[in-house]
Amino acid sequence: MIAILQWTTLAVCALAAVARVPSALRGENRSLFAVYLLLTVAILLSIDAPYVAIDQALGGLNLANVVLRFIVFGAIFALGLRIARGFGAEDALRFLTGPVGIAVAAAASVAVVVSFLMMDTAGSSAGLVEVHAKSARNAVLVEYYGAAGRLYPAYVMLALLPAMLRTVGSRLPGLVRVGAALLAVGSVAITLSLLFPVIPASLAYLRFVINYTAILCIIVGLATFWLSKALAMRTREMETDATG
């Protein structure tokens, strides 16, 4: 089930990225294409087989996991800017680009690097499962490392949540409100990921469900915004042709 969820999410994200290539080549919405592309790479690095192959090429020290963390940071930041500007959410924009946002990003980045360097990371392992099992010290450090990696994405999505909730309750087109609702669900899911350390081993599958629910909601939510815009443009063109 988990493998199906992973590969399905990868396929959806990759298709969304491919669909944005023509407009990106025309110079339109390149930031949205970048978000989809970064998310596709991040999802690829979260799947066992491609992760191991890529990490082995990097030396087998799980550097691919650090790369994954910073790709997610970049994708989430680009996504946050795109949404905040698109919806005129000045409050969210201040949280992302102001002193607090910069401080959170810096603190999360330092915590990721420091906790990684303190671990015995030899031996490629997706999700650092084998690294976690090496020792009690490693197990604790992996939890700190994971928490640091989830901190900034949760911060960004929480900053966007008020704007998404305002949009859901607005009179904007239905597809826009649906997209906002999906992003709101994604925001909540990413925030819930901060609770991963307290999830018992018997319910470990919930980590995958929460992670991929968040990713799918974000991907489909963005696609819904794009579809709404495309339909609105098509409607205007038909009205222009009818009156011309």
BATIBA-130828 format. One line per field, with one value per residue: residue in three letters; x, y, z of N, C-alpha, C in turn; residue number from 1. Coordinates in nm, 3 decimals. Layout:
rest: [ALA|...];
n_X: [X|...];
n_Y: [Y|...];
n_Z: [Z|...];
ca_X: [X|...];
ca_Y: [Y|...];
ca_Z: [Z|...];
c_X: [X|...];
c_Y: [Y|...];
c_Z: [Z|...];
nr: [NUM|...];
***
This chain:
rest: [MET|ILE|ALA|ILE|LEU|GLN|TRP|THR|THR|LEU|ALA|VAL|CYS|ALA|LEU|ALA|ALA|VAL|ALA|ARG|VAL|PRO|SER|ALA|LEU|ARG|GLY|GLU|ASN|ARG|SER|LEU|PHE|ALA|VAL|TYR|LEU|LEU|LEU|THR|VAL|ALA|ILE|LEU|LEU|SER|ILE|ASP|ALA|PRO|TYR|VAL|ALA|ILE|ASP|GLN|ALA|LEU|GLY|GLY|LEU|ASN|LEU|ALA|ASN|VAL|VAL|LEU|ARG|PHE|ILE|VAL|PHE|GLY|ALA|ILE|PHE|ALA|LEU|GLY|LEU|ARG|ILE|ALA|ARG|GLY|PHE|GLY|ALA|GLU|ASP|ALA|LEU|ARG|PHE|LEU|THR|GLY|PRO|VAL|GLY|ILE|ALA|VAL|ALA|ALA|ALA|ALA|SER|VAL|ALA|VAL|VAL|VAL|SER|PHE|LEU|MET|MET|ASP|THR|ALA|GLY|SER|SER|ALA|GLY|LEU|VAL|GLU|VAL|HIS|ALA|LYS|SER|ALA|ARG|ASN|ALA|VAL|LEU|VAL|GLU|TYR|TYR|GLY|ALA|ALA|GLY|ARG|LEU|TYR|PRO|ALA|TYR|VAL|MET|LEU|ALA|LEU|LEU|PRO|ALA|MET|LEU|ARG|THR|VAL|GLY|SER|ARG|LEU|PRO|GLY|LEU|VAL|ARG|VAL|GLY|ALA|ALA|LEU|LEU|ALA|VAL|GLY|SER|VAL|ALA|ILE|THR|LEU|SER|LEU|LEU|PHE|PRO|VAL|ILE|PRO|ALA|SER|LEU|ALA|TYR|LEU|ARG|PHE|VAL|ILE|ASN|TYR|THR|ALA|ILE|LEU|CYS|ILE|ILE|VAL|GLY|LEU|ALA|THR|PHE|TRP|LEU|SER|LYS|ALA|LEU|ALA|MET|ARG|THR|ARG|GLU|MET|GLU|THR|ASP|ALA|THR|GLY];
n_X: [0.083|0.190|0.398|0.252|0.117|0.336|0.450|0.231|0.190|0.430|0.397|0.173|0.273|0.492|0.359|0.214|0.425|0.530|0.311|0.328|0.545|0.525|0.413|0.608|0.827|0.741|0.776|0.588|0.450|0.675|0.765|0.577|0.615|0.872|0.820|0.666|0.858|1.066|0.928|0.875|1.134|1.192|1.003|1.087|1.330|1.242|1.164|1.252|1.421|1.515|1.629|1.841|2.003|2.079|2.200|2.414|2.568|2.653|2.824|2.731|2.663|2.427|2.388|2.207|1.971|1.999|2.013|1.753|1.606|1.672|1.584|1.310|1.275|1.332|1.131|0.896|0.927|0.922|0.666|0.517|0.569|0.457|0.182|0.113|0.158|-0.011|-0.264|-0.271|-0.193|-0.073|-0.005|0.087|0.303|0.474|0.540|0.687|0.902|1.000|1.189|1.130|1.058|1.299|1.466|1.355|1.393|1.674|1.742|1.623|1.769|2.034|1.998|1.930|2.170|2.364|2.261|2.268|2.543|2.626|2.548|2.605|2.620|2.677|2.606|2.360|2.021|1.689|1.482|1.634|1.615|1.777|1.992|1.879|1.842|2.094|2.203|2.118|2.179|2.198|1.932|1.793|1.908|1.828|1.555|1.558|1.675|1.482|1.268|1.372|1.385|1.116|1.024|1.048|0.889|0.637|0.607|0.589|0.354|0.165|0.172|0.046|-0.206|-0.423|-0.488|-0.575|-0.800|-0.958|-1.004|-1.150|-1.391|-1.479|-1.626|-1.516|-1.448|-1.568|-1.372|-1.139|-1.186|-1.201|-0.938|-0.807|-0.910|-0.796|-0.526|-0.535|-0.594|-0.359|-0.181|-0.253|-0.193|0.086|0.161|0.079|0.275|0.477|0.427|0.527|0.736|0.598|0.432|0.349|0.544|0.385|0.202|0.336|0.293|0.124|0.279|0.366|0.118|0.027|0.233|0.219|-0.043|-0.038|0.138|-0.002|-0.237|-0.134|-0.024|-0.251|-0.417|-0.279|-0.290|-0.562|-0.605|-0.470|-0.628|-0.870|-0.795|-0.730|-0.979|-1.123|-0.989|-1.045|-1.322|-1.343|-1.225|-1.410|-1.633|-1.538|-1.507|-1.773|-1.890|-1.748];
n_Y: [-0.121|0.126|0.158|0.178|0.418|0.592|0.571|0.646|0.910|1.019|0.984|1.149|1.402|1.424|1.420|1.656|1.838|1.796|1.881|2.151|2.230|2.342|2.605|2.706|2.718|2.922|3.127|3.164|3.142|3.018|2.976|2.807|2.575|2.518|2.455|2.218|2.057|2.044|1.920|1.675|1.565|1.551|1.364|1.142|1.094|1.003|0.746|0.408|0.246|0.431|0.620|0.482|0.419|0.675|0.780|0.605|0.680|0.920|0.852|0.688|0.775|0.872|1.130|1.202|1.225|1.462|1.637|1.597|1.714|1.988|2.040|2.015|2.231|2.444|2.408|2.440|2.703|2.845|2.775|2.891|3.169|3.199|3.144|3.326|3.574|3.545|3.543|3.780|3.787|3.955|3.924|3.658|3.679|3.849|3.683|3.493|3.622|3.806|3.898|3.694|3.471|3.430|3.372|3.132|2.963|2.963|2.856|2.600|2.494|2.491|2.317|2.080|2.021|2.007|1.802|1.590|1.563|1.471|1.212|0.857|0.793|0.611|0.388|0.354|0.437|0.466|0.709|0.690|0.460|0.235|0.369|0.476|0.245|0.171|0.249|0.361|0.627|0.718|0.677|0.871|1.104|1.086|1.131|1.397|1.514|1.460|1.608|1.866|1.888|1.893|2.122|2.383|2.353|2.313|2.558|2.738|2.648|2.684|2.959|3.021|2.920|3.084|3.255|3.068|2.966|3.194|3.221|2.990|3.053|3.261|3.437|3.359|3.181|2.840|2.634|2.758|2.787|2.520|2.439|2.596|2.480|2.225|2.290|2.389|2.157|2.019|2.185|2.143|1.871|1.869|2.012|1.833|1.647|1.719|1.585|1.334|1.208|1.112|0.918|0.583|0.284|0.081|0.216|0.328|0.349|0.561|0.785|0.784|0.804|1.057|1.223|1.182|1.245|1.518|1.602|1.521|1.673|1.932|1.925|1.863|2.070|2.300|2.238|2.259|2.534|2.621|2.502|2.636|2.896|2.852|2.773|3.008|3.186|3.063|3.094|3.373|3.413|3.284|3.446|3.683|3.610|3.562|3.813|3.948];
n_Z: [0.000|0.085|-0.098|-0.335|-0.288|-0.278|-0.542|-0.695|-0.613|-0.703|-0.981|-1.032|-0.961|-1.138|-1.386|-1.361|-1.361|-1.620|-1.770|-1.732|-1.877|-2.151|-2.103|-1.932|-2.102|-2.261|-2.094|-1.899|-1.576|-1.454|-1.198|-1.087|-1.237|-1.146|-0.879|-0.904|-1.031|-0.840|-0.631|-0.751|-0.775|-0.503|-0.411|-0.556|-0.431|-0.192|-0.221|-0.194|-0.385|-0.600|-0.427|-0.294|-0.514|-0.607|-0.376|-0.340|-0.554|-0.458|-0.261|-0.059|0.199|0.286|0.203|0.016|0.152|0.293|0.077|-0.016|0.196|0.169|-0.087|-0.048|0.129|-0.048|-0.244|-0.092|-0.002|-0.248|-0.329|-0.122|-0.163|-0.418|-0.377|-0.173|-0.300|-0.519|-0.403|-0.277|-0.011|0.223|0.490|0.508|0.333|0.473|0.688|0.553|0.420|0.597|0.899|1.090|0.934|0.791|1.004|1.102|0.881|0.868|1.120|1.103|0.890|0.989|1.205|1.071|0.930|1.139|1.311|1.131|1.080|1.325|1.338|1.273|0.959|0.760|0.493|0.269|0.311|0.267|0.411|0.634|0.787|0.851|0.958|1.185|1.331|1.414|1.664|1.999|2.033|1.769|1.697|1.847|1.740|1.473|1.500|1.592|1.369|1.170|1.276|1.256|0.979|0.915|1.029|0.896|0.652|0.778|0.908|0.689|0.559|0.760|0.774|0.538|0.576|0.696|0.476|0.289|0.415|0.423|0.152|0.094|0.217|0.062|-0.224|-0.456|-0.771|-0.787|-0.833|-0.752|-0.481|-0.409|-0.464|-0.272|-0.041|-0.057|-0.031|0.225|0.369|0.311|0.445|0.714|0.733|0.694|0.919|1.116|1.084|1.252|1.479|1.454|1.612|1.836|1.749|1.781|1.711|1.608|1.461|1.256|0.985|0.954|0.928|0.662|0.534|0.621|0.523|0.240|0.189|0.239|0.032|-0.202|-0.176|-0.200|-0.460|-0.625|-0.547|-0.644|-0.917|-0.954|-0.921|-1.149|-1.348|-1.307|-1.379|-1.650|-1.756|-1.711|-1.881|-2.124|-2.134|-2.150|-2.401|-2.567|-2.524|-2.631|-2.899|-2.961|-2.943|-3.121];
ca_X: [0.000|0.276|0.468|0.154|0.096|0.457|0.464|0.117|0.219|0.537|0.340|0.086|0.358|0.569|0.266|0.184|0.543|0.535|0.202|0.365|0.663|0.500|0.398|0.737|0.911|0.691|0.804|0.471|0.437|0.793|0.778|0.491|0.686|0.983|0.764|0.633|0.982|1.134|0.849|0.894|1.264|1.182|0.928|1.175|1.432|1.181|1.133|1.370|1.513|1.589|1.710|1.964|2.087|2.134|2.290|2.535|2.648|2.706|2.919|2.670|2.662|2.294|2.385|2.085|1.864|2.019|1.970|1.607|1.555|1.686|1.494|1.178|1.277|1.323|1.000|0.795|0.943|0.872|0.522|0.462|0.573|0.362|0.045|0.094|0.146|-0.128|-0.386|-0.257|-0.186|0.041|0.036|0.169|0.427|0.561|0.590|0.783|1.020|1.044|1.293|1.090|1.069|1.441|1.523|1.307|1.462|1.814|1.749|1.592|1.881|2.147|1.963|1.939|2.311|2.434|2.215|2.316|2.686|2.646|2.507|2.681|2.529|2.727|2.509|2.241|1.896|1.578|1.417|1.733|1.565|1.890|2.072|1.804|1.855|2.234|2.229|2.021|2.219|2.154|1.786|1.753|1.951|1.742|1.429|1.585|1.701|1.353|1.189|1.429|1.347|0.973|0.991|1.028|0.767|0.518|0.598|0.541|0.215|0.083|0.165|-0.049|-0.337|-0.530|-0.527|-0.651|-0.932|-1.035|-1.044|-1.257|-1.515|-1.505|-1.717|-1.436|-1.497|-1.568|-1.245|-1.040|-1.214|-1.163|-0.793|-0.769|-0.944|-0.695|-0.402|-0.558|-0.577|-0.216|-0.117|-0.280|-0.120|0.229|0.175|0.067|0.400|0.561|0.396|0.580|0.811|0.512|0.353|0.410|0.595|0.276|0.125|0.435|0.240|0.056|0.375|0.359|-0.014|0.022|0.325|0.174|-0.168|0.002|0.194|-0.108|-0.327|-0.065|-0.013|-0.384|-0.465|-0.216|-0.346|-0.699|-0.592|-0.432|-0.745|-0.966|-0.746|-0.740|-1.121|-1.164|-0.934|-1.120|-1.454|-1.327|-1.199|-1.536|-1.719|-1.483|-1.542|-1.918|-1.926|-1.667];
ca_Y: [0.000|0.243|0.170|0.227|0.560|0.665|0.578|0.722|1.051|1.056|0.994|1.268|1.520|1.429|1.459|1.798|1.912|1.786|1.963|2.292|2.259|2.438|2.742|2.748|2.754|3.052|3.226|3.183|3.060|2.933|2.940|2.692|2.461|2.488|2.388|2.081|1.985|2.018|1.820|1.546|1.515|1.518|1.238|1.037|1.067|0.941|0.608|0.327|0.208|0.545|0.684|0.405|0.434|0.812|0.800|0.530|0.763|1.031|0.802|0.595|0.832|0.931|1.271|1.222|1.266|1.606|1.701|1.590|1.814|2.124|2.051|2.041|2.369|2.532|2.393|2.497|2.848|2.892|2.757|2.993|3.298|3.196|3.150|3.452|3.684|3.523|3.574|3.908|3.760|4.030|3.868|3.539|3.724|3.901|3.569|3.417|3.699|3.893|3.847|3.569|3.365|3.406|3.308|2.993|2.890|2.947|2.764|2.465|2.449|2.459|2.198|1.965|1.992|1.968|1.669|1.492|1.543|1.403|1.072|0.762|0.785|0.518|0.288|0.418|0.387|0.560|0.740|0.667|0.350|0.157|0.459|0.483|0.117|0.142|0.270|0.447|0.766|0.747|0.682|1.002|1.206|1.077|1.198|1.542|1.550|1.461|1.721|1.987|1.890|1.920|2.249|2.494|2.332|2.336|2.702|2.802|2.612|2.750|3.100|3.030|2.865|3.184|3.301|2.961|2.958|3.311|3.193|2.889|3.119|3.376|3.416|3.331|3.063|2.715|2.562|2.829|2.754|2.379|2.437|2.651|2.380|2.119|2.341|2.397|2.021|1.992|2.261|2.073|1.744|1.897|2.049|1.710|1.571|1.754|1.490|1.201|1.140|1.051|0.811|0.454|0.203|0.002|0.304|0.400|0.373|0.690|0.886|0.785|0.852|1.201|1.288|1.178|1.321|1.658|1.626|1.510|1.788|2.048|1.910|1.872|2.206|2.389|2.204|2.312|2.678|2.636|2.467|2.746|3.007|2.813|2.778|3.149|3.243|3.005|3.157|3.510|3.404|3.251|3.565|3.780|3.562|3.573|3.953|4.008];
ca_Z: [0.000|0.094|-0.227|-0.433|-0.257|-0.317|-0.688|-0.747|-0.587|-0.795|-1.116|-1.038|-0.958|-1.262|-1.493|-1.342|-1.406|-1.766|-1.824|-1.721|-1.959|-2.260|-2.054|-1.878|-2.217|-2.308|-1.991|-1.813|-1.454|-1.435|-1.057|-1.063|-1.293|-1.056|-0.761|-0.943|-1.060|-0.713|-0.557|-0.819|-0.733|-0.360|-0.398|-0.608|-0.329|-0.074|-0.256|-0.160|-0.493|-0.656|-0.322|-0.274|-0.634|-0.609|-0.262|-0.367|-0.644|-0.378|-0.163|0.035|0.334|0.303|0.165|-0.063|0.243|0.317|-0.048|-0.014|0.292|0.117|-0.203|0.010|0.177|-0.164|-0.307|-0.005|-0.003|-0.377|-0.325|-0.033|-0.230|-0.530|-0.326|-0.100|-0.397|-0.603|-0.329|-0.210|0.133|0.275|0.620|0.480|0.269|0.579|0.764|0.472|0.379|0.705|0.990|1.154|0.834|0.765|1.124|1.108|0.774|0.906|1.234|1.055|0.806|1.077|1.283|0.980|0.901|1.262|1.355|1.033|1.100|1.452|1.324|1.191|0.844|0.658|0.446|0.211|0.367|0.248|0.537|0.741|0.871|0.902|1.041|1.311|1.403|1.448|1.806|2.068|2.004|1.632|1.695|1.898|1.644|1.354|1.534|1.590|1.229|1.102|1.326|1.197|0.839|0.902|1.093|0.803|0.572|0.862|0.930|0.566|0.533|0.862|0.736|0.427|0.613|0.706|0.343|0.225|0.481|0.375|0.014|0.098|0.257|-0.025|-0.338|-0.575|-0.843|-0.711|-0.844|-0.670|-0.342|-0.392|-0.456|-0.142|0.060|-0.065|0.027|0.370|0.421|0.304|0.553|0.839|0.729|0.716|1.060|1.195|1.073|1.366|1.587|1.420|1.719|1.939|1.689|1.817|1.600|1.549|1.371|1.176|0.850|0.952|0.882|0.516|0.495|0.645|0.429|0.102|0.183|0.227|-0.101|-0.302|-0.162|-0.255|-0.606|-0.686|-0.520|-0.742|-1.049|-0.957|-0.948|-1.291|-1.428|-1.295|-1.462|-1.790|-1.793|-1.715|-2.004|-2.235|-2.133|-2.202|-2.546|-2.633|-2.518|-2.726|-3.034|-2.979|-2.957|-3.228];
c_X: [0.086|0.349|0.376|0.131|0.215|0.466|0.349|0.141|0.328|0.482|0.255|0.170|0.438|0.481|0.232|0.302|0.552|0.429|0.237|0.483|0.632|0.488|0.529|0.831|0.869|0.718|0.689|0.478|0.556|0.811|0.693|0.554|0.801|0.935|0.734|0.759|1.055|1.059|0.866|1.027|1.261|1.111|1.014|1.277|1.373|1.145|1.261|1.467|1.586|1.676|1.843|2.058|2.154|2.233|2.420|2.628|2.713|2.800|2.862|2.666|2.528|2.292|2.260|1.970|1.876|1.976|1.817|1.550|1.560|1.606|1.353|1.170|1.257|1.186|0.891|0.804|0.888|0.720|0.458|0.459|0.468|0.219|0.019|0.076|0.021|-0.258|-0.377|-0.251|-0.061|0.089|0.126|0.304|0.525|0.621|0.697|0.912|1.073|1.147|1.257|1.106|1.213|1.504|1.482|1.380|1.608|1.829|1.724|1.709|2.001|2.120|1.972|2.085|2.383|2.393|2.261|2.463|2.717|2.612|2.613|2.591|2.575|2.620|2.380|2.113|1.787|1.506|1.506|1.689|1.680|1.983|2.010|1.830|1.998|2.262|2.122|2.052|2.174|2.003|1.735|1.788|1.867|1.608|1.446|1.603|1.569|1.268|1.239|1.388|1.201|0.934|0.960|0.907|0.639|0.498|0.538|0.393|0.120|0.068|0.062|-0.191|-0.446|-0.580|-0.611|-0.791|-1.018|-1.087|-1.158|-1.391|-1.552|-1.605|-1.640|-1.490|-1.478|-1.435|-1.136|-1.060|-1.179|-1.011|-0.743|-0.797|-0.841|-0.563|-0.415|-0.540|-0.429|-0.140|-0.133|-0.199|0.029|0.254|0.167|0.195|0.496|0.539|0.452|0.656|0.724|0.422|0.420|0.450|0.485|0.192|0.217|0.385|0.170|0.150|0.370|0.226|-0.022|0.111|0.268|0.037|-0.136|0.050|0.086|-0.203|-0.264|-0.061|-0.148|-0.443|-0.410|-0.272|-0.488|-0.699|-0.562|-0.552|-0.849|-0.925|-0.762|-0.886|-1.171|-1.115|-1.010|-1.258|-1.446|-1.303|-1.328|-1.631|-1.673|-1.518|-1.689|-1.960|-1.848|-1.732];
c_Y: [0.126|0.266|0.224|0.377|0.644|0.683|0.655|0.872|1.101|1.076|1.120|1.395|1.535|1.472|1.607|1.884|1.912|1.876|2.111|2.329|2.359|2.583|2.794|2.791|2.888|3.163|3.252|3.088|2.967|2.891|2.818|2.565|2.419|2.414|2.241|1.998|1.948|1.912|1.681|1.484|1.472|1.385|1.121|0.996|1.007|0.794|0.525|0.306|0.327|0.616|0.614|0.424|0.571|0.831|0.723|0.610|0.880|0.983|0.711|0.643|0.899|1.081|1.303|1.267|1.413|1.686|1.707|1.699|1.954|2.145|2.082|2.184|2.466|2.528|2.459|2.650|2.907|2.883|2.865|3.129|3.306|3.216|3.283|3.570|3.669|3.560|3.705|3.895|3.827|3.975|3.746|3.579|3.777|3.786|3.492|3.492|3.792|3.828|3.713|3.452|3.329|3.332|3.161|2.909|2.863|2.846|2.620|2.410|2.408|2.331|2.071|1.925|1.939|1.828|1.560|1.460|1.468|1.254|0.988|0.731|0.689|0.415|0.351|0.354|0.492|0.582|0.720|0.557|0.272|0.241|0.469|0.359|0.089|0.150|0.359|0.593|0.806|0.762|0.818|1.111|1.204|1.146|1.350|1.592|1.559|1.578|1.853|2.001|1.922|2.059|2.360|2.473|2.357|2.485|2.772|2.774|2.673|2.899|3.121|2.993|2.970|3.233|3.196|2.951|3.076|3.285|3.092|2.954|3.238|3.342|3.398|3.206|2.934|2.640|2.626|2.793|2.607|2.367|2.489|2.551|2.268|2.165|2.355|2.260|1.983|2.063|2.191|1.943|1.766|1.936|1.926|1.627|1.604|1.658|1.351|1.133|1.071|0.942|0.677|0.374|0.125|0.083|0.382|0.432|0.509|0.803|0.898|0.843|1.004|1.274|1.295|1.240|1.468|1.688|1.622|1.629|1.913|2.041|1.931|2.011|2.306|2.365|2.259|2.461|2.701|2.606|2.578|2.864|2.976|2.820|2.922|3.216|3.192|3.069|3.298|3.509|3.374|3.370|3.670|3.741|3.583|3.719|4.021|3.995];
c_Z: [0.000|-0.038|-0.335|-0.414|-0.302|-0.469|-0.752|-0.730|-0.681|-0.936|-1.131|-1.045|-1.087|-1.380|-1.484|-1.390|-1.558|-1.830|-1.822|-1.811|-2.071|-2.211|-1.996|-1.990|-2.277|-2.207|-1.897|-1.693|-1.433|-1.290|-1.023|-1.119|-1.201|-0.932|-0.793|-0.966|-0.931|-0.631|-0.619|-0.776|-0.586|-0.339|-0.446|-0.503|-0.201|-0.098|-0.250|-0.276|-0.554|-0.552|-0.307|-0.393|-0.637|-0.495|-0.280|-0.458|-0.570|-0.267|-0.058|0.178|0.367|0.281|0.084|0.026|0.278|0.195|-0.053|0.077|0.233|-0.011|-0.154|0.061|0.060|-0.229|-0.223|-0.002|-0.134|-0.382|-0.239|-0.097|-0.340|-0.479|-0.256|-0.196|-0.481|-0.534|-0.252|-0.058|0.191|0.408|0.600|0.421|0.373|0.660|0.687|0.447|0.487|0.795|1.053|1.057|0.804|0.882|1.133|1.003|0.812|1.020|1.190|0.973|0.890|1.155|1.198|0.961|1.026|1.308|1.260|1.057|1.230|1.446|1.253|1.072|0.735|0.623|0.400|0.264|0.352|0.380|0.657|0.838|0.932|0.989|1.180|1.396|1.451|1.598|1.866|2.040|1.864|1.624|1.740|1.797|1.517|1.380|1.534|1.446|1.151|1.144|1.267|1.050|0.817|0.953|0.992|0.711|0.652|0.886|0.807|0.543|0.637|0.830|0.625|0.467|0.627|0.570|0.272|0.285|0.439|0.234|0.009|0.130|0.170|-0.135|-0.468|-0.645|-0.763|-0.715|-0.760|-0.523|-0.311|-0.378|-0.321|-0.031|0.061|-0.004|0.178|0.435|0.420|0.414|0.686|0.845|0.756|0.862|1.150|1.189|1.187|1.483|1.561|1.534|1.823|1.881|1.720|1.693|1.531|1.452|1.279|1.035|0.839|0.905|0.730|0.469|0.509|0.544|0.288|0.084|0.164|0.085|-0.208|-0.296|-0.222|-0.408|-0.674|-0.664|-0.619|-0.882|-1.063|-0.982|-1.096|-1.381|-1.424|-1.382|-1.610|-1.838|-1.802|-1.842|-2.126|-2.246|-2.190|-2.353|-2.622|-2.634|-2.618|-2.869|-3.062|-3.006|-3.070|-3.361];
nr: [1|2|3|4|5|6|7|8|9|10|11|12|13|14|15|16|17|18|19|20|21|22|23|24|25|26|27|28|29|30|31|32|33|34|35|36|37|38|39|40|41|42|43|44|45|46|47|48|49|50|51|52|53|54|55|56|57|58|59|60|61|62|63|64|65|66|67|68|69|70|71|72|73|74|75|76|77|78|79|80|81|82|83|84|85|86|87|88|89|90|91|92|93|94|95|96|97|98|99|100|101|102|103|104|105|106|107|108|109|110|111|112|113|114|115|116|117|118|119|120|121|122|123|124|125|126|127|128|129|130|131|132|133|134|135|136|137|138|139|140|141|142|143|144|145|146|147|148|149|150|151|152|153|154|155|156|157|158|159|160|161|162|163|164|165|166|167|168|169|170|171|172|173|174|175|176|177|178|179|180|181|182|183|184|185|186|187|188|189|190|191|192|193|194|195|196|197|198|199|200|201|202|203|204|205|206|207|208|209|210|211|212|213|214|215|216|217|218|219|220|221|222|223|224|225|226|227|228|229|230|231|232|233|234|235|236|237|238|239|240|241|242|243|244];
***
